Structure formats: C-alpha cells, structure tokens
C-alpha cells in the first residue's frame, strides 16, 4: 500500500467508527433519565463504562500489538453492537450498567489499534513520511462522523413526535446499524502488516504471552520519560472535562428547552456544531504548532486556557451561546490534541505504539471515572455551575502541565525509542522471526 491509500483508509474508517458515537451522544443520558434513573444513577452508569475501559485498556492494547489490529477491531465492533442493542431494551439501573459495560469492552478494544496500524503502515511504505498531516485529517474525519451522527441523533426523537423513551431510543437503534457497517468495513480495509503467524489458536496463545512484556516496557517508559508522563496527565485531566460535558450537557439542554425531545434536538445541534468545530480544530493543529514556533508546550498551553474560559461561562449561557461555547472548547481541544499525540509518538518504538496509545486512553478514562462520580455528586449538591467551574479548573491545570512539554524532533524520536529498548531489553522485534513487530 502507498502512503496515500493507507491515509484514505484510515480517514474513512475513523469517520465510520465515530458515526455511532455521534448518533447516541445526544440521547443516552436523556434516555436513562426518561426511564427513571437519577443524576447520581446516571453517573454510576457512565462510571461503570469508564471503569471497564480502565481495567481492559492496557491489556487489550497489548493484545493488538501482539496479534494485529484487524481481529481486535472487529471484536471491538461486535461488543459495541451488543451493548447498543442492550441499551435499547434497558429499563433499570442494572440493565443500563450491563449495556454500558459491553460498550466499555468495545471501547477498550478499539483504543489505539487503528491509529497504530496507520502509523506503522505509513512508515512501512515510506520511513521518512510525516504522520502528523494524516493524524490531523483523521481528527477532522472523526469530527465529521460525530457531527453527522449528532445531527441525526438529535433530530430523530423530534421527528418521531414524542419526548418519551420510545422516541429517544431511535438514535440508539441507528447507532447499532452503523456499527455493524463499520465492522464489515474494518474486516475489508485493514490489511495485516506482515505474514500471519500460523493457526489462529497458536497466534492467540503467543499474543497473550507477549502482552506482559509489551505492558512492562510501556510502564517503564512512562515511569522514566518525563514527556510521556505529562501527556498521560493531560489525558487524565481532559477526560474529567469531557465527562462533565457528556453528563451535564444533555440535562442542561433539556432544562433550557423544557422537554427531553427538544433537549435532545438542541444538544444534538450543539454537539454537531462542536464536532464540526473539532474537525476544524484538528486541521488547525499544524498551524498552531507553527504559530507557537514549533513548541508543543506553548501551543497546547494557550489552547487549554482558551478552552477553560469557554467552559467556565457555560452555566450562564442560553441555547445559542451554549453551542458557541461548546464549539470554542472543542476547537481548542482538537487543535491541541495532535500536539500531545506527536510527543507521545516520538517517545515509543513501533512495537509498543498501540499500547502507549492505550495508556493515554486509559488515563483519559481515569479522569472520566472521577468526573462522572465526583462531578455528578457535586452538581447535585452545589449545582451544575460548580461542576462546570471544576472542569474549567482542570483545563487550567492542563495548561500548566503542557508548559513542561517541548516540541519533538528527530533526536527525540530516536532517544525515546532507544531508551525503552535499553531499559527493557525490548527491541520491537518478535523472537525468532527477525521481522518488525506485527501491529
């Protein structure tokens, strides 16, 4: 495959992966509320999702490094599909917890492998190719998928003519259908990078045996590499902020409109605008890096301050201002994210790239877990305004942590990869094959 063909596949699969998320985003919290769950109950449901991802994130990332991306991504889609179908039938807290646990397994399996496949496939086609433009375009693609999904997910309940659970469940059904399509696309378009190891059972056993070595190497790198540690802290804090928006945003929209159906429509539009803004922000990442004179520290810190100011004003907003403020946050966050990811990629060798990405996503879920549990109770006790101010404070901390980053260069890439080989004895090659580690 050429760099161009790999990039096209990566962008298309990214958009298709995030379309179901956009479809379900405007209604998941409102559906749980319509079926009798309190704000604290909904916080528990979302916390279970984060906890499942937290427990499985690194092991499944290592499994993708060991066995390859396609089987793991297909399995991820099947778990996500099962979780969405369970969500359509959930009527109480236990059923919602089960549905979100299944979705959490799917999320954990999908964390890292597709992006790692893209980076390794590009470098296999051209070792000197820059992956940043492709990552940036993929960021725009996931924004587009989320945007389209949020518009449809917000409009379907309103078009159904009701504000009850029967209307709110329609976007979830649509998300299940689009997830099935995504599974088929992954099976066709994600091409393995290298020869198969042999029988699938033997490959599975070999992969499981290799997981601890991959995890141990990444843990050592994270403990000894200052830049990677800072990226993980950033992920944790951003997870707290995103959890706040996902939990309280739909309920705030319903309060502003006076009904769940209209609230779903408003929040769908708000999120569509936000996702579109995120797509623009992702495309602005190279410009942000140039404007900061190549400094990831200055660029990401400034963008985080802008995002913090937007979130702090959300409790005072009306419907139009709510969309504008969310858009500012998502633009700034999406522009900063490729800067953080570029630093992460510069610190790890190819064989552990998916695991390192899973570590970043794991930190994101730790933050989300704390946000869904802590901020839900804070909102119930002190009001939603206090919860949004707490999220703004987290973004100011992101700016402070980001100041410790520096723009990566060729020496940094070699240094990061070399250090992990020295600390762990791991060189990114599978024993006995002489071939680069199969992602």
C-alpha positions as CSV (number, residue, x, y, z in Angstrom):
1,X,0.0,0.0,0.0
2,X,1.1,3.6,-0.6
3,X,1.0,6.3,2.0
4,X,-2.0,7.9,0.2
5,X,-4.0,4.7,0.1
6,X,-3.3,4.0,3.8
7,X,-4.3,7.5,4.7
8,X,-7.6,7.3,2.8
9,X,-8.5,4.0,4.6
10,X,-7.5,5.4,7.9
11,X,-9.6,8.6,7.4
12,X,-12.7,6.7,6.2
13,X,-12.6,4.1,8.9
14,X,-12.1,6.8,11.5
15,X,-15.2,8.7,10.4
16,X,-17.2,5.4,10.3
17,X,-16.1,4.4,13.7
18,X,-17.3,7.7,15.3
19,X,-20.6,7.9,13.5
20,X,-22.4,5.6,16.0
21,X,-21.0,7.6,18.9
22,X,-22.4,10.8,17.5
23,X,-25.8,9.1,17.0
24,X,-26.1,8.0,20.6
25,X,-24.5,11.0,22.3
26,X,-27.5,13.4,22.3
27,X,-29.9,10.8,23.8
28,X,-28.0,8.3,26.1
29,X,-28.2,10.4,29.3
30,X,-31.8,11.6,28.4
31,X,-32.9,8.0,27.7
32,X,-31.7,6.9,31.1
33,X,-33.4,9.9,32.7
34,X,-36.7,9.1,30.9
35,X,-36.6,5.5,32.2
36,X,-36.3,6.7,35.8
37,X,-32.6,7.0,36.6
38,X,-31.5,9.9,38.8
39,X,-28.4,12.0,38.0
40,X,-26.4,10.0,40.6
41,X,-27.6,6.8,38.9
42,X,-26.6,8.1,35.5
43,X,-23.2,9.0,36.9
44,X,-22.8,5.4,38.2
45,X,-23.7,4.0,34.7
46,X,-21.2,6.2,33.0
47,X,-18.6,5.4,35.7
48,X,-19.1,1.7,35.0
49,X,-18.3,2.3,31.4
50,X,-15.1,4.2,32.3
51,X,-14.1,1.5,34.9
52,X,-14.5,-1.3,32.3
53,X,-12.3,0.6,29.8
54,X,-9.9,1.4,32.6
55,X,-9.4,-2.3,33.5
56,X,-9.1,-3.5,30.0
57,X,-7.4,-0.7,28.2
58,X,-3.7,-1.7,28.5
59,X,-4.2,-5.5,28.2
60,X,-6.3,-5.1,25.0
61,X,-3.8,-2.6,23.6
62,X,-1.0,-5.1,24.2
63,X,-3.1,-7.8,22.6
64,X,-3.4,-5.6,19.4
65,X,0.3,-5.1,19.3
66,X,0.8,-8.9,19.6
67,X,-1.9,-10.2,17.3
68,X,-2.7,-7.5,14.9
69,X,-5.3,-4.8,14.6
70,X,-8.0,-6.3,12.4
71,X,-9.2,-9.1,14.7
72,X,-9.2,-6.8,17.7
73,X,-11.1,-4.0,15.9
74,X,-13.7,-6.5,14.6
75,X,-14.2,-7.8,18.1
76,X,-14.5,-4.3,19.4
77,X,-17.3,-3.6,16.9
78,X,-19.2,-6.7,17.9
79,X,-19.1,-5.8,21.6
80,X,-20.2,-2.2,20.8
81,X,-23.1,-3.5,18.7
82,X,-24.2,-5.8,21.5
83,X,-24.0,-3.0,24.0
84,X,-26.1,-0.7,21.9
85,X,-28.8,-3.4,21.4
86,X,-28.8,-4.0,25.2
87,X,-29.2,-0.2,25.7
88,X,-32.4,-0.1,23.6
89,X,-34.0,-2.6,26.0
90,X,-32.6,-1.3,29.3
91,X,-35.3,-0.3,31.8
92,X,-33.4,-0.1,35.2
93,X,-30.0,0.7,36.6
94,X,-28.7,-2.9,36.3
95,X,-29.7,-3.2,32.7
96,X,-28.1,0.2,31.9
97,X,-24.9,-0.9,33.7
98,X,-24.7,-4.1,31.7
99,X,-25.2,-2.2,28.4
100,X,-22.5,0.3,29.2
101,X,-20.2,-2.4,30.4
102,X,-20.5,-4.1,27.0
103,X,-19.9,-0.8,25.3
104,X,-16.9,-0.2,27.5
105,X,-15.3,-3.5,26.4
106,X,-15.8,-2.4,22.8
107,X,-14.2,1.0,23.5
108,X,-11.2,-0.6,25.2
109,X,-10.6,-2.9,22.3
110,X,-10.8,0.0,19.8
111,X,-8.3,2.2,21.7
112,X,-5.1,2.6,19.8
113,X,-5.0,-0.2,17.2
114,X,-6.4,1.7,14.2
115,X,-4.1,4.7,14.7
116,X,-1.1,2.4,15.4
117,X,-1.9,0.5,12.2
118,X,-1.9,3.7,10.3
119,X,1.4,5.0,11.7
120,X,3.2,1.7,11.1
121,X,1.7,1.2,7.7
122,X,2.8,4.7,6.6
123,X,6.3,4.1,7.9
124,X,6.4,0.7,6.2
125,X,5.5,2.4,2.9
126,X,7.9,5.3,3.5
127,X,10.1,5.5,6.6
128,X,10.5,9.3,6.1
129,X,6.8,10.1,5.8
130,X,5.3,12.6,8.3
131,X,2.3,11.1,10.0
132,X,1.1,14.4,11.5
133,X,-0.9,15.5,8.5
134,X,-2.7,12.2,8.4
135,X,-3.5,12.3,12.1
136,X,-4.8,15.8,11.7
137,X,-7.0,14.8,8.8
138,X,-8.3,11.8,10.7
139,X,-9.1,14.2,13.6
140,X,-11.2,16.1,11.1
141,X,-12.8,12.9,9.9
142,X,-13.9,11.8,13.3
143,X,-15.3,15.3,13.8
144,X,-17.3,14.9,10.6
145,X,-18.6,11.4,11.7
146,X,-19.6,12.7,15.1
147,X,-21.2,15.8,13.6
148,X,-23.4,13.9,11.2
149,X,-24.3,11.4,13.8
150,X,-25.2,14.1,16.4
151,X,-27.5,15.9,13.9
152,X,-29.3,12.7,13.1
153,X,-29.4,11.5,16.7
154,X,-30.8,14.8,17.8
155,X,-33.5,15.1,15.1
156,X,-34.8,11.5,15.2
157,X,-36.7,11.9,18.6
158,X,-38.2,15.2,17.4
159,X,-39.3,13.7,14.1
160,X,-40.9,10.8,15.9
161,X,-43.2,13.3,17.6
162,X,-42.6,12.3,21.3
163,X,-40.3,13.0,24.2
164,X,-40.6,9.6,25.9
165,X,-38.2,6.6,25.8
166,X,-39.8,5.2,22.6
167,X,-38.7,8.3,20.7
168,X,-35.3,8.7,22.4
169,X,-34.3,5.1,21.6
170,X,-34.4,5.6,17.8
171,X,-30.9,7.1,17.6
172,X,-29.5,4.1,19.5
173,X,-31.0,1.7,17.0
174,X,-29.5,3.8,14.2
175,X,-26.1,3.6,16.0
176,X,-26.3,-0.2,16.2
177,X,-26.9,-0.4,12.4
178,X,-23.9,1.9,11.6
179,X,-21.7,-0.1,14.0
180,X,-22.5,-3.2,12.0
181,X,-21.4,-1.4,8.8
182,X,-18.2,-0.3,10.5
183,X,-17.3,-3.9,11.5
184,X,-17.7,-5.0,7.8
185,X,-15.5,-2.1,6.6
186,X,-12.7,-2.9,9.1
187,X,-12.7,-6.5,8.0
188,X,-12.2,-5.5,4.4
189,X,-9.9,-2.5,4.6
190,X,-7.5,-3.1,7.5
191,X,-4.7,-5.1,5.8
192,X,-2.3,-7.0,8.1
193,X,1.3,-5.7,8.1
194,X,3.2,-8.9,7.6
195,X,2.7,-12.7,7.4
196,X,0.3,-14.5,9.7
197,X,1.9,-16.4,12.5
198,X,0.1,-19.7,11.7
199,X,-3.0,-21.2,13.3
200,X,-5.2,-18.6,15.0
201,X,-5.2,-20.5,18.3
202,X,-1.4,-20.6,18.4
203,X,-1.3,-16.9,17.5
204,X,-3.7,-16.1,20.3
205,X,-1.6,-18.0,22.8
206,X,1.6,-16.4,21.6
207,X,-0.1,-13.0,21.7
208,X,-1.2,-13.4,25.3
209,X,2.3,-14.5,26.3
210,X,3.7,-11.4,24.7
211,X,1.3,-8.9,26.4
212,X,3.1,-8.7,29.7
213,X,6.4,-7.8,28.0
214,X,4.8,-5.0,26.0
215,X,3.0,-3.7,29.1
216,X,6.1,-3.8,31.2
217,X,8.1,-1.9,28.6
218,X,5.5,0.8,28.3
219,X,5.2,1.1,32.1
220,X,8.9,1.5,32.4
221,X,8.9,4.2,29.7
222,X,6.1,6.1,31.3
223,X,7.9,6.0,34.7
224,X,11.2,7.2,33.3
225,X,10.1,9.5,30.4
226,X,9.1,12.9,31.7
227,X,7.3,14.0,28.5
228,X,5.3,10.8,28.2
229,X,4.2,11.2,31.9
230,X,3.0,14.7,31.2
231,X,1.0,13.6,28.1
232,X,-0.7,11.0,30.4
233,X,-1.6,13.6,33.0
234,X,-3.0,15.8,30.2
235,X,-5.2,12.9,29.1
236,X,-6.5,12.3,32.6
237,X,-7.5,16.0,33.1
238,X,-9.1,16.2,29.7
239,X,-11.1,13.0,30.5
240,X,-12.5,14.8,33.5
241,X,-13.7,17.7,31.4
242,X,-15.2,15.5,28.7
243,X,-17.1,13.6,31.3
244,X,-18.6,16.8,32.6
245,X,-19.8,17.8,29.2
246,X,-21.3,14.4,28.3
247,X,-23.1,14.0,31.7
248,X,-24.4,17.5,32.3
249,X,-24.7,18.9,28.8
250,X,-27.8,17.0,27.8
251,X,-29.6,17.7,31.1
252,X,-28.7,21.4,30.7
253,X,-30.1,21.4,27.2
254,X,-33.3,19.7,28.4
255,X,-33.7,22.4,31.2
256,X,-33.2,25.2,28.6
257,X,-35.9,23.8,26.3
258,X,-38.4,22.4,28.8
259,X,-38.6,18.8,27.3
260,X,-36.4,15.9,26.7
261,X,-37.2,15.6,23.0
262,X,-36.4,19.3,22.3
263,X,-33.4,19.0,24.7
264,X,-32.1,16.1,22.6
265,X,-32.5,18.2,19.4
266,X,-30.8,21.2,21.0
267,X,-27.9,19.1,22.4
268,X,-27.6,17.2,19.0
269,X,-27.2,20.5,17.3
270,X,-24.8,21.8,19.9
271,X,-22.7,18.6,19.6
272,X,-22.9,18.7,15.8
273,X,-21.5,22.2,15.8
274,X,-18.9,21.2,18.4
275,X,-17.8,18.2,16.4
276,X,-17.6,20.3,13.3
277,X,-15.5,22.8,15.2
278,X,-13.3,19.9,16.4
279,X,-12.7,18.9,12.8
280,X,-11.6,22.4,12.0
281,X,-9.5,22.5,15.2
282,X,-7.8,19.3,14.2
283,X,-6.9,20.8,10.8
284,X,-5.5,23.8,12.6
285,X,-3.1,21.7,14.6
286,X,-0.1,22.2,12.2
287,X,-0.9,26.0,12.1
288,X,-1.0,26.1,15.9
289,X,2.4,24.4,16.0
290,X,3.9,26.9,13.6
291,X,2.3,29.8,15.4
292,X,4.0,28.6,18.6
293,X,7.3,28.4,16.8
294,X,7.2,24.6,16.9
295,X,6.6,24.5,20.6
296,X,4.1,21.9,21.8
297,X,4.3,23.5,25.3
298,X,3.3,27.0,24.2
299,X,0.7,25.9,21.7
300,X,-1.1,23.4,23.8
301,X,-1.0,25.6,26.9
302,X,-2.5,28.6,25.2
303,X,-5.3,26.5,23.6
304,X,-6.1,25.0,27.0
305,X,-6.5,28.4,28.6
306,X,-9.0,29.4,25.8
307,X,-10.9,26.1,26.4
308,X,-11.0,26.8,30.2
309,X,-12.5,30.2,29.7
310,X,-15.3,28.8,27.5
311,X,-16.3,26.1,29.9
312,X,-16.3,28.5,32.9
313,X,-19.1,30.6,31.2
314,X,-21.3,27.6,30.1
315,X,-23.7,27.8,33.2
316,X,-24.6,31.4,32.2
317,X,-25.4,30.5,28.6
318,X,-28.6,30.4,26.6
319,X,-29.2,27.9,23.8
320,X,-27.2,29.8,21.1
321,X,-24.4,30.7,23.5
322,X,-24.3,27.1,24.7
323,X,-23.5,25.9,21.2
324,X,-20.8,28.7,20.7
325,X,-19.1,27.9,24.0
326,X,-19.0,24.2,23.3
327,X,-17.6,24.9,19.9
328,X,-14.8,27.0,21.3
329,X,-13.8,24.2,23.7
330,X,-13.9,21.5,21.1
331,X,-11.9,23.6,18.6
332,X,-9.2,24.4,21.1
333,X,-9.0,20.8,22.4
334,X,-8.9,19.3,19.0
335,X,-6.1,21.7,17.9
336,X,-4.1,20.8,20.9
337,X,-4.6,17.0,20.8
338,X,-2.3,16.3,17.8
339,X,0.5,18.3,19.5
340,X,0.2,16.0,22.6
341,X,-0.1,12.9,20.4
342,X,3.0,13.9,18.3
343,X,5.0,14.0,21.6
344,X,3.7,10.6,22.6
345,X,4.6,9.0,19.2
346,X,8.1,10.4,19.5
347,X,8.7,8.5,22.7
348,X,7.8,4.9,21.8
349,X,9.1,2.3,19.3
350,X,6.6,0.9,16.7
351,X,6.0,-2.4,18.5
352,X,4.6,-0.7,21.5
353,X,2.7,2.2,19.8
354,X,-0.8,0.7,20.3
355,X,0.0,0.0,23.9
356,X,1.2,3.6,24.5
357,X,-1.9,4.9,22.8
358,X,-4.0,2.7,25.1
359,X,-2.1,4.1,28.1
360,X,-3.1,7.6,27.0
361,X,-6.7,6.5,26.6
362,X,-6.5,4.7,30.0
363,X,-5.6,8.0,31.6
364,X,-8.5,9.6,29.8
365,X,-10.8,7.0,31.3
366,X,-9.4,7.5,34.8
367,X,-10.3,11.2,34.5
368,X,-13.7,10.3,33.1
369,X,-14.3,7.9,36.0
370,X,-13.6,10.6,38.6
371,X,-15.6,13.1,36.6
372,X,-18.8,11.0,36.3
373,X,-18.7,10.0,40.0
374,X,-17.4,13.2,41.6
375,X,-18.9,15.9,39.4
376,X,-22.3,14.2,39.4
377,X,-22.5,14.5,43.1
378,X,-21.0,18.0,43.0
379,X,-23.8,19.0,40.6
380,X,-26.5,17.5,42.8
381,X,-25.1,19.2,45.9
382,X,-23.8,22.6,44.7
383,X,-25.5,22.9,41.2
384,X,-24.3,22.4,37.7
385,X,-22.4,25.7,37.7
386,X,-20.0,24.4,40.3
387,X,-19.3,21.3,38.2
388,X,-18.6,23.3,35.1
389,X,-16.2,25.6,37.1
390,X,-14.4,22.5,38.3
391,X,-14.0,21.4,34.7
392,X,-12.6,24.8,33.8
393,X,-10.1,24.5,36.7
394,X,-9.0,21.1,35.3
395,X,-8.3,22.8,31.9
396,X,-6.1,25.4,33.6
397,X,-4.1,22.5,35.1
398,X,-3.8,21.1,31.6
399,X,-2.2,24.4,30.5
400,X,0.2,24.2,33.4
401,X,1.2,20.6,32.7
402,X,1.6,21.4,29.0
403,X,4.2,24.0,29.7
404,X,6.6,21.2,30.5
405,X,6.4,19.8,27.0
406,X,8.8,20.5,24.2
407,X,8.4,20.0,20.5
408,X,9.7,16.6,19.4
409,X,12.5,16.3,16.8
410,X,14.4,13.6,15.1
411,X,16.7,13.3,18.1
412,X,13.8,13.0,20.5
413,X,12.2,10.2,18.4
414,X,15.4,8.2,18.4
415,X,16.1,8.9,22.0
416,X,12.6,7.8,23.2
417,X,12.6,4.6,21.2
418,X,16.2,3.8,22.2
419,X,15.6,4.3,25.9
420,X,12.8,1.8,26.1
421,X,15.0,-0.8,24.3
422,X,17.8,-0.3,26.8
423,X,15.5,-0.3,29.9
424,X,13.6,-3.4,29.0
425,X,15.7,-5.3,26.6
426,X,12.9,-5.0,24.1
427,X,13.8,-4.0,20.5
428,X,10.4,-4.1,18.8
429,X,11.0,-7.4,17.1
430,X,9.3,-10.7,17.6
431,X,11.6,-13.5,18.8
432,X,12.6,-15.9,16.1
433,X,11.2,-14.0,13.2
434,X,13.5,-11.1,12.5
435,X,10.5,-9.1,11.3
436,X,9.3,-5.8,12.8
437,X,6.7,-6.3,15.5
438,X,3.3,-7.0,13.8
439,X,0.8,-4.4,14.8
